[in-house]
Amino acid sequence: MKIKSFVWYWLAMACFVVGLLYGMGLEGSFQTGGTVSDGAFITAMVLILLAVFFARLGFYAADQEKKRSKKVHQQPRNTVKSGRKAG
């Protein structure tokens, strides 16, 4: 079963939004003088990088879907059909 491109796009958007929200929480605690742990920062960055990775997978899946749809045999449009054999 192949994963469709829109699924990869939704995963990318979800990771990106969660990563940005997590980063905004870190920024808020930094501004109020709280401590920012390395693990929290790494988690936000990993989520944003996962979003980029999922987006790239979505672009690849979209290209593959386009290639698969073009593989269906279609009649060439620039040829002339003739009822008799040339000879």
N, C-alpha and C positions, 0 to 999 in steps of 0.2 A: 504494500500500500504506500503510495507516494503522498507526502504531505504537501498540501496546496500552498501557494505563495501567500494567500491572505492569512493563513494560520501563522506563518513565520512573521508577517507584518504585525499581527496582533500580539505575538509574543515579544517582538521588539518594542512595541509601544508600551506594553505593560512593564517590561523591565526598565525602560527609560523613565517612565512616570514614577515608578517606585524608587528608582535610583535618585531622581531629582528631589522627590519628597524627602527621602532619607538625607540627602545632602543639605536640603533647606533646614531640616531639623538640626543637623550638625552646625550649620552656620548660625542658627539662632542660639544654640547653647554656647557657641564660641563668643558671640556678641554679649551675652549676659554674664560672661565670666566663668562659665562652667568648664568642665574638663572635656576634651575631645579625645577619645581613645583612637589608637591606630586601627584597631579592628573595625570600628564604625566607619572610618574614612575608607578603608580598603573595601568594605562591603558596598559602599555607595559607588566607588569606582568600578568594582567588578560588575555591578548591575548595569552601569552605563556601557561598559565594554561588551557585556552580553547583548545589550540592545543593538549595538553596532554589528555584532556577529550575526544575530538573528535577522537583521535587515539585509545583510549581504546574502544570507541563505535564502531570504525571500526573493531577492533579485535573481539569484541563480535558478530558483524553482520557477519563477515567471518565465525566464528564458527557455527552460526545459518544456514548460507547458506550451509555449508558442511553437517550439520545434515539433512537438508531438502533434499539434493541431495541423501543421503544414505537411506532415508526412502522409496524410490522407490523399490518395491519388485523385488528381483533378485533371480534366481535359485541358490540354494546352490551348490557349486562346489565339495564338498567333499563327496557327497552321491552317491550311486549306484541306478540307476533306473532299476526297474525290471518290466517285463510285467505281471508277475503272482503274485498272493497273496501267502504270506508265511503261512504255516499252517500245 
